[in-house]
Amino acid sequence: MARAASPESPESPEDAYTAAPFVPEGADLAALRQAAAECRGCPLHREATQTVFGAGDADARVVLVGEQPGDQEDRQGKPFVGPAGKVLNRALDEAGIDPDETYTTNAVKHFKFTYVPERGKRRIHKPPSLREISACAPWLAAELALIDPEVIVALGATAGKALLGPSFRVTKQRGMRLEGDEAGPARGEPVVPTIHPSAVLRADDQEAAYAGLVSDLRVAAETLR
């Protein structure tokens, strides 16, 4: 498998970070997952415990795209296994989408974090940059091309930017049925953006935030009928 130049090398400036050399052509999901474990396409792999690839139904009609792995996902190696994942599964079920018939993944496959001194060794999430989102896009594009879902749900601003372009604003475009950026991983496929389920957990009014998430997911569910 081809390997990308080291990020520290002069041949690999920061704006050239990309996972593309690590993505094998003609691979199925299992082979992609195995290859992604060795990805060195951007510096995020240095501090993360492991690559967190997508998981779920390979024939899913709905693909759910989040931002990046969180602390628990980074430790367990699976997407949406923390508290936000429980919120998401409950909301999917309430919206009429069977969680077992979906595929979940993230726009960025490594956990980006910082340590807060006053919190000991607790790792605090940091949003990925547009450069890091772009670097990881070949993995997301390969997943979506293989699964070929009927609708993609963008969970939060980072996923929205990855699928709909850098001008995406979740507060203005959530709950709409949009077309994915032709130049991005979605390649014109239907995308329904909404908030990330972790936003429900952070909200002052969690009941209202959760109801909004369910309402947006119902738009995705209606696309399947």
C-alpha positions in Angstrom: 0.0 0.0 0.0 1.3 3.5 -0.8 2.3 5.6 2.2 2.2 9.3 2.5 5.2 11.3 3.2 5.8 12.2 6.9 4.1 15.4 7.9 7.4 16.7 9.1 9.1 16.2 5.7 9.6 19.2 3.4 7.7 17.4 0.7 4.6 17.4 2.8 3.6 20.9 3.8 0.6 21.3 6.1 -1.8 22.2 3.3 -0.9 18.9 1.5 -2.1 16.7 4.4 -4.3 14.0 2.9 -5.3 10.4 3.6 -5.6 9.7 -0.1 -2.4 7.6 -0.4 -3.6 5.3 2.3 -7.0 4.5 0.8 -6.7 1.2 -1.2 -8.6 1.1 -4.5 -11.3 -1.5 -4.9 -11.4 -2.3 -1.2 -14.5 -3.4 0.7 -15.4 -1.9 4.1 -13.4 -4.5 6.0 -10.3 -3.7 3.9 -10.9 0.0 4.3 -11.1 -0.4 8.0 -7.9 -2.3 8.1 -6.1 0.2 6.0 -7.4 3.2 8.0 -5.7 1.8 11.1 -2.4 2.7 9.5 -3.4 6.1 8.2 -0.8 8.9 8.7 -2.4 11.4 6.4 -2.4 14.2 9.0 -0.9 14.7 12.5 -4.0 13.7 14.5 -2.9 10.1 14.5 0.1 11.0 16.7 -1.9 11.6 19.9 -5.0 9.5 19.3 -5.2 6.0 20.7 -6.4 4.5 17.4 -8.3 5.2 14.2 -12.0 5.0 14.7 -13.6 3.8 11.5 -17.3 3.6 10.7 -19.5 0.7 11.8 -23.0 -0.7 11.1 -25.0 -2.1 8.3 -23.0 -2.3 5.1 -26.3 -2.1 3.1 -27.7 0.8 5.1 -30.2 3.2 3.6 -29.1 5.8 6.1 -25.6 6.9 6.9 -25.0 9.0 9.9 -21.9 11.2 9.8 -20.6 12.8 13.0 -17.7 15.1 13.7 -14.9 13.0 15.1 -14.4 10.3 17.8 -14.9 11.3 21.4 -12.9 10.1 24.4 -14.8 6.8 24.8 -14.9 6.2 21.0 -11.1 6.7 20.9 -10.6 4.2 23.7 -13.0 1.5 22.3 -12.4 2.0 18.6 -16.0 2.3 17.6 -18.1 5.4 16.7 -20.9 6.7 18.9 -20.4 4.4 21.9 -20.5 7.2 24.5 -23.4 9.1 25.9 -24.1 10.9 22.6 -24.5 7.6 20.9 -27.3 6.6 23.4 -29.1 9.9 22.6 -28.7 9.3 18.9 -30.1 5.8 19.0 -33.1 6.9 21.0 -33.8 9.8 18.7 -33.5 7.5 15.6 -36.0 5.1 17.0 -38.4 7.8 17.8 -38.0 9.3 14.3 -38.9 6.0 12.7 -35.3 4.9 11.7 -34.1 1.6 13.0 -30.6 2.2 14.5 -29.6 -1.4 13.6 -30.2 -0.6 9.9 -27.9 2.4 9.8 -24.2 3.0 9.3 -22.4 5.5 11.6 -19.1 7.1 11.0 -17.3 10.4 11.4 -15.9 13.1 9.1 -12.5 12.8 11.0 -11.3 9.4 12.1 -8.9 10.4 14.9 -9.7 12.0 18.3 -8.5 15.6 18.5 -8.2 16.8 22.1 -6.3 18.8 24.7 -5.6 18.4 28.3 -7.0 20.9 30.8 -4.5 21.1 33.7 -7.1 21.7 36.4 -9.0 18.6 35.3 -6.0 16.2 35.7 -5.6 13.8 32.8 -9.1 14.3 31.4 -9.0 14.8 27.6 -11.1 17.6 26.3 -12.5 17.6 22.7 -11.1 20.1 20.2 -13.0 20.7 16.9 -11.0 19.6 13.9 -9.9 22.2 11.4 -11.1 22.5 7.8 -7.6 21.3 6.8 -8.1 18.1 9.0 -11.6 17.6 7.6 -10.3 17.8 4.1 -7.4 15.5 4.8 -9.7 12.8 6.1 -12.3 13.2 3.3 -11.0 10.3 1.2 -12.0 7.8 3.9 -15.5 9.2 4.1 -15.9 9.3 0.4 -14.8 5.7 0.1 -17.3 4.6 2.8 -20.2 6.5 1.1 -19.3 5.1 -2.3 -19.5 1.6 -1.1 -22.7 1.9 1.0 -24.5 4.2 -1.5 -27.2 5.3 1.0 -30.5 6.8 0.1 -29.9 9.7 2.6 -26.9 10.9 4.6 -27.5 12.6 8.0 -24.9 15.3 8.9 -24.7 15.4 12.7 -23.3 18.8 13.6 -21.3 21.6 12.0 -18.2 19.6 11.2 -20.1 16.9 9.4 -22.1 19.5 7.6 -19.0 21.3 6.3 -17.5 17.9 5.2 -20.6 17.0 3.2 -22.0 20.4 2.1 -19.0 22.7 1.9 -17.3 25.2 4.2 -20.1 27.7 4.0 -22.5 25.3 5.8 -24.2 26.7 8.9 -26.1 24.2 11.1 -28.3 26.8 12.7 -29.6 28.0 9.3 -29.8 24.7 7.4 -30.7 22.0 9.8 -33.7 19.9 9.1 -33.6 20.6 5.3 -33.1 18.0 2.6 -30.1 19.3 0.7 -27.7 18.0 -2.0 -24.2 17.1 -1.0 -21.3 19.1 -2.3 -20.4 17.6 -5.7 -16.7 18.1 -5.0 -17.0 16.5 -1.5 -17.6 13.0 -0.1 -21.4 13.1 -0.6 -21.1 13.9 -4.4 -24.6 15.3 -4.8 -26.4 12.7 -2.6 -29.3 13.8 -0.4 -28.0 15.2 3.0 -30.2 16.2 6.0 -28.2 18.2 8.5 -29.0 18.4 12.2 -27.2 19.0 15.5 -24.8 16.6 16.9 -26.4 14.5 19.7 -23.8 15.8 22.1 -25.4 19.2 21.7 -28.5 17.8 23.4 -26.4 16.8 26.4 -24.9 20.3 26.6 -28.1 22.2 26.1 -29.8 24.2 28.9 -33.1 22.9 27.7 -32.3 19.3 26.8 -35.9 18.4 26.2 -36.3 21.1 23.5 -32.9 20.2 21.9 -33.8 16.5 21.8 -37.2 17.3 20.2 -35.4 19.3 17.5 -33.0 16.4 16.8 -35.9 14.0 16.4 -37.8 16.4 14.2 -34.8 16.7 11.9 -34.3 13.0 11.8 -37.9 12.6 10.7 -37.0 14.6 7.6 -34.4 11.9 6.8 -36.9 9.2 7.5 -39.4 10.7 5.1 -36.8 10.5 2.4 -36.9 6.7 2.6 -40.6 6.4 2.0 
